[in-house]
Amino acid sequence: MASTPTVESTTSCTEEIKEIPTKAMVNGNNCTANSTNGMTSNGIEIKHNKSNGTTECSNDNRFEEFQFTVPWGTVAGKWWGSRDRVPIICIHGWCDNCGTFDNLAPLLVDEGHSLLCLDLPGHGFSSHIPPGMYYYLNWDGVMLVRRIVKHYKWDKIRLMGHSLGGCISFLYAAVFPDEVSHFICIDIASPAVRSPEETVPKIGQLIDDFLLVEKNAHRTPKAGDYEKFVDLVHYAQHGNCTKDAVRVLLKRGMRQTSTDPPHFLFYADVRLRSFGLGFMYMHESEELAKQIKCNVLNIKANTRTVSLNMEYYDRICDIIKENAAKFEIHNVDGAHHLHLNDPNSIIHIVSNFLSGE
């Protein structure tokens, strides 16, 4: 009997993925990757790894590992489908990774679409931001998308985001309204808002909380049984994800550091757990919503496993509807990660929206 895998919960802020492995064994099968690299005139390096799978192979091999050099390291992701067309830029939720689209992406590739699914900074295989810095998650994501769009010189893009990724897509569509043709938002309407009365008294505590997280960032990792760890993550999701979905996310959420016995390290930056600075006020979000001109699809999960202010959700959707070229909202059976748990529940909605039906 093989030794029981254990998991180490690391809080290191320095662990980074410098490059995706070019050869690995997955379930007894060789997974090879061929990379093509290039350097632009402004010093931004692009690496694409043609993959039949790596250590995080999915069952579908129609993607290339994606790497994009940024000033603090590398942003990783998966490019699904042809690279001969502008892809749908897909952005995951908080503390997830681009694997959140692993089950939906193949269905969209079948429909002839390409997708560029990103690991946000500090998530998945992407580098963590430098020590001492703070994650302003929404605007960090907008900045990242803008870097990629400007590098490829794309005039019009399509965006799809889940949760935090939906917030980032909302902001990008509002700030660059003439450069977005389609915007798909899964179980979110816009960034969360707070009143000044809520935020101002808490600012000092938020700063101290972050500094404490940062201070403890190099604690000795904790080990645990792999399946118990999956159970723990599943429990922490409060019904958002099935266990199979958790395992999909963990393919890019951990890496194996030893084989005898097997040990794993988390990829996600522990500083992601400390957030709250930079929340928007309602009037800011409303003004941003008024700027969105593109075709908009909002998919709302019927099973409420994440706390959302539904009055605010509906208010933002109403504002978007006033100015968007087209607006659809669909209530779909499922929980917050419905696109990962059961992509067939939304594929026809997304496909019809993208095809203009």
C-alpha positions in Angstrom: 0.0 0.0 0.0 1.3 3.4 -0.9 2.1 5.9 1.8 -0.7 8.3 2.7 -0.3 11.7 1.1 0.0 14.6 3.4 -0.5 18.3 2.8 1.5 21.2 4.1 -0.3 24.4 4.6 2.3 27.0 3.8 2.1 30.7 4.4 5.3 31.6 2.5 5.1 34.7 0.4 8.1 33.8 -1.6 7.0 30.6 -3.3 6.7 31.3 -7.1 6.4 29.2 -10.2 9.1 30.3 -12.6 8.1 28.0 -15.4 5.6 25.2 -16.0 7.2 21.7 -16.1 7.8 20.6 -19.6 7.4 16.9 -18.9 5.6 15.0 -16.2 3.9 11.7 -15.4 0.1 11.9 -14.8 -1.8 8.8 -13.9 1.0 6.8 -15.6 0.9 8.7 -18.9 3.6 10.9 -20.3 2.5 14.5 -20.5 4.8 16.6 -22.7 4.9 20.3 -23.3 6.6 22.3 -26.1 7.2 25.9 -25.4 7.6 28.9 -27.8 9.0 32.0 -26.2 9.2 35.6 -27.3 10.3 39.0 -26.0 8.6 42.1 -27.0 10.3 45.4 -27.6 9.1 46.7 -24.2 10.6 43.8 -22.4 7.4 41.8 -21.8 8.1 38.1 -22.3 5.4 35.6 -23.5 5.8 31.9 -23.1 3.3 29.3 -24.4 3.7 25.6 -23.5 1.9 23.3 -25.9 0.5 20.7 -23.5 -1.0 17.3 -23.5 -1.1 18.0 -19.8 1.3 18.7 -17.1 1.3 17.8 -13.4 -2.2 19.4 -13.4 -3.5 17.9 -16.6 -7.2 17.9 -17.1 -8.9 15.1 -19.1 -9.1 17.5 -22.1 -5.8 18.5 -23.7 -7.0 21.2 -26.0 -5.1 24.0 -24.2 -1.7 25.5 -23.9 -0.1 26.6 -20.7 0.2 30.3 -20.8 2.9 32.5 -19.2 3.1 36.3 -19.3 6.0 38.1 -17.7 5.1 41.0 -15.5 7.4 43.3 -13.4 7.0 41.2 -10.3 7.3 37.8 -11.9 5.0 35.7 -14.1 1.3 35.4 -14.6 0.1 31.9 -15.7 -3.0 30.5 -17.2 -4.5 28.2 -19.8 -5.2 29.1 -23.4 -8.0 26.9 -24.7 -8.7 26.4 -28.4 -7.1 28.2 -31.4 -4.7 31.0 -31.0 -5.7 32.4 -34.4 -8.6 34.4 -32.8 -9.0 36.8 -29.9 -9.9 34.6 -26.9 -12.5 35.2 -24.3 -10.6 36.4 -21.3 -11.8 34.3 -18.3 -11.1 35.4 -14.7 -11.6 33.2 -11.6 -12.9 34.0 -8.1 -11.1 34.8 -4.9 -8.6 32.1 -3.8 -9.5 30.0 -6.8 -7.5 29.7 -10.0 -8.0 29.3 -13.7 -8.9 25.6 -13.2 -12.4 26.9 -12.3 -13.1 27.0 -16.0 -11.7 23.5 -16.8 -15.1 21.9 -17.1 -16.7 24.7 -19.1 -13.9 25.6 -21.4 -13.9 22.3 -23.5 -17.7 22.8 -24.1 -17.0 26.3 -25.5 -14.1 25.1 -27.5 -16.5 22.6 -29.1 -18.6 25.7 -30.1 -15.5 27.2 -31.8 -14.4 29.6 -29.1 -11.0 30.3 -27.7 -10.5 31.1 -24.0 -7.6 32.6 -22.1 -8.1 31.6 -18.5 -5.8 33.5 -16.1 -4.4 32.7 -12.7 -4.6 36.1 -10.9 -1.5 37.3 -9.1 -1.0 35.2 -5.9 -3.3 32.4 -7.2 -2.6 29.2 -9.1 0.7 29.1 -10.8 1.1 32.9 -10.9 3.8 34.7 -9.0 3.0 36.4 -5.7 3.4 40.1 -5.5 6.5 41.4 -3.8 6.9 41.2 0.0 5.4 44.2 1.8 2.7 44.8 -0.8 -1.1 44.6 -0.4 -3.5 42.9 -2.8 -6.1 45.4 -4.1 -7.9 42.5 -5.8 -10.3 44.3 -8.1 -8.0 46.9 -9.6 -5.0 44.6 -9.6 -7.1 42.4 -11.9 -8.0 45.3 -14.2 -4.4 46.3 -14.5 -3.4 42.7 -15.4 -6.0 42.4 -18.1 -5.0 45.7 -19.5 -1.3 44.6 -19.7 -2.3 41.6 -21.7 -4.7 43.4 -24.0 -2.2 46.1 -24.8 0.5 43.5 -25.4 -1.6 41.7 -28.0 -3.0 44.9 -29.4 -6.6 43.6 -29.2 -9.2 46.2 -30.2 -12.2 44.4 -28.8 -12.4 41.7 -26.2 -14.9 39.5 -24.5 -14.8 38.9 -20.8 -16.1 36.1 -18.5 -15.7 36.3 -14.8 -16.9 34.3 -11.8 -17.3 36.0 -8.4 -14.1 38.2 -8.0 -13.5 37.6 -11.7 -16.9 39.1 -12.4 -16.1 42.1 -10.4 -12.9 42.6 -12.4 -14.7 42.1 -15.7 -17.4 44.7 -14.6 -14.7 47.3 -13.8 -12.8 46.7 -17.1 -16.0 46.9 -19.1 -16.9 50.2 -17.4 -13.4 51.8 -17.6 -12.8 50.7 -21.2 -16.4 50.6 -22.5 -15.5 51.0 -26.2 -13.1 48.0 -26.1 -15.4 45.3 -24.7 -18.0 43.6 -26.9 -19.3 40.9 -24.5 -19.2 40.6 -20.7 -20.4 37.4 -18.9 -20.7 37.6 -15.1 -21.3 34.5 -13.0 -23.1 34.9 -9.7 -22.1 38.5 -9.0 -23.1 41.8 -10.4 -20.3 44.2 -9.5 -17.7 44.7 -6.7 -19.0 44.6 -3.2 -19.9 47.9 -1.8 -19.8 49.3 1.7 -21.0 52.6 3.3 -18.6 55.1 4.8 -20.2 54.3 8.1 -19.2 50.7 7.7 -15.7 51.1 6.4 -14.1 54.1 8.1 -14.2 52.7 11.7 -12.6 49.4 10.5 -9.7 50.8 8.4 -7.2 50.7 11.3 -8.1 47.1 12.2 -7.8 46.1 8.6 -4.3 47.5 8.4 -3.3 45.7 11.7 -4.8 42.5 10.5 -2.8 42.6 7.3 0.5 43.3 9.1 -0.2 40.3 11.4 -0.8 38.0 8.5 2.4 39.3 6.9 4.4 38.8 10.1 3.3 35.2 10.3 3.9 34.5 6.7 6.9 32.2 7.3 5.5 29.9 10.0 6.3 26.2 9.9 3.9 24.5 7.5 1.3 22.1 8.8 1.0 18.6 7.4 -2.2 16.6 7.0 -3.8 13.7 5.1 -4.7 14.6 1.5 -8.3 13.4 1.6 -8.9 15.0 4.9 -7.5 18.2 3.4 -9.9 17.9 0.4 -12.7 17.4 3.0 -11.6 20.5 4.8 -11.6 22.7 1.7 -15.0 21.2 0.7 -16.4 22.1 4.1 -14.9 25.6 4.0 -16.8 26.1 0.7 -20.1 25.8 2.5 -21.7 23.9 -0.4 -20.3 26.0 -3.2 -18.2 23.2 -4.7 -18.6 19.5 -5.0 -15.6 17.4 -3.9 -14.8 16.7 -7.5 -14.8 20.5 -8.1 -12.4 21.0 -5.2 -10.0 18.5 -6.6 -10.0 20.4 -9.9 -9.1 23.6 -8.2 -6.4 21.9 -6.1 -4.6 20.8 -9.3 -3.3 24.4 -9.6 -3.8 25.2 -5.9 -1.0 22.9 -4.6 2.2 21.5 -5.8 3.9 18.3 -4.7 7.2 18.8 -2.9 8.2 15.3 -2.1 7.1 11.7 -3.0 8.1 9.6 0.0 5.9 10.5 1.8 4.0 12.7 -0.6 3.8 16.3 0.6 2.2 19.3 -0.9 2.4 23.1 -0.6 -0.3 25.6 -1.3 0.3 28.0 -4.2 -2.1 30.8 -3.0 -0.5 33.7 -1.2 -1.6 33.9 2.4 -1.9 37.7 2.1 -5.0 37.1 -0.1 -6.8 36.3 3.1 -6.4 39.8 4.3 -8.5 42.2 2.3 -11.1 44.9 2.8 -9.2 48.1 2.0 -10.4 49.8 -1.1 -14.1 48.7 -1.0 -16.3 50.9 -3.2 -19.2 53.0 -2.1 -22.6 52.5 -3.7 -22.5 55.7 -5.8 -19.2 54.8 -7.3 -20.4 51.4 -8.4 -23.6 52.9 -9.8 -21.6 55.4 -11.9 -19.3 52.7 -13.2 -22.4 50.6 -14.1 -23.7 53.5 -16.2 -20.5 53.4 -18.4 -21.0 49.8 -19.6 -22.1 49.7 -23.2 -21.4 46.1 -24.3 -23.6 43.0 -24.5 -24.0 41.7 -20.9 -25.0 38.3 -19.6 -25.5 37.8 -15.9 -25.9 34.2 -14.5 -27.3 34.0 -11.0 -27.2 30.8 -9.0 -30.5 29.9 -7.4 -28.9 28.2 -4.4 -27.5 31.0 -2.3 -24.3 29.8 -0.7 -22.5 33.1 -0.8 -23.8 36.1 1.0 -24.9 38.8 -1.4 -27.0 41.9 -1.0 -29.7 41.0 -3.6 -31.3 44.4 -3.5 -27.9 45.9 -4.5 -27.4 43.1 -7.1 -30.7 43.9 -8.8 -30.1 47.6 -8.6 -26.7 47.3 -10.5 -28.3 45.0 -13.1 -31.1 47.5 -13.7 -28.5 50.3 -14.3 -26.5 48.2 -16.6 -29.6 47.3 -18.5 -30.3 51.0 -19.3 -27.1 51.5 -21.3 -25.9 48.0 -22.4 -26.3 47.1 -26.0 -28.0 43.9 -24.8 -28.7 42.6 -21.3 -29.7 39.1 -20.2 -30.0 37.7 -16.7 -30.7 34.0 -16.1 -31.4 32.3 -12.8 -29.9 28.8 -12.9 -30.3 25.9 -10.5 -27.0 25.4 -8.7 -24.6 26.9 -6.1 -21.9 29.6 -6.4 -19.5 27.5 -8.5 -22.3 26.1 -10.8 -20.1 26.7 -13.8 -17.5 24.2 -12.4 -19.9 21.8 -10.7 -22.2 21.4 -13.7 -21.1 23.3 -16.8 -24.0 21.8 -18.8 -26.4 23.9 -16.7 -25.1 27.1 -18.3 -23.4 26.1 -21.6 -26.5 26.7 -23.8 -27.0 30.1 -22.2 -23.4 31.2 -22.7 -23.2 29.8 -26.2 -26.5 31.4 -27.3 -25.3 34.8 -25.8 -22.0 34.7 -27.6 -23.6 33.7 -30.9 -26.1 36.5 -30.7 -29.2 34.3 -30.4 
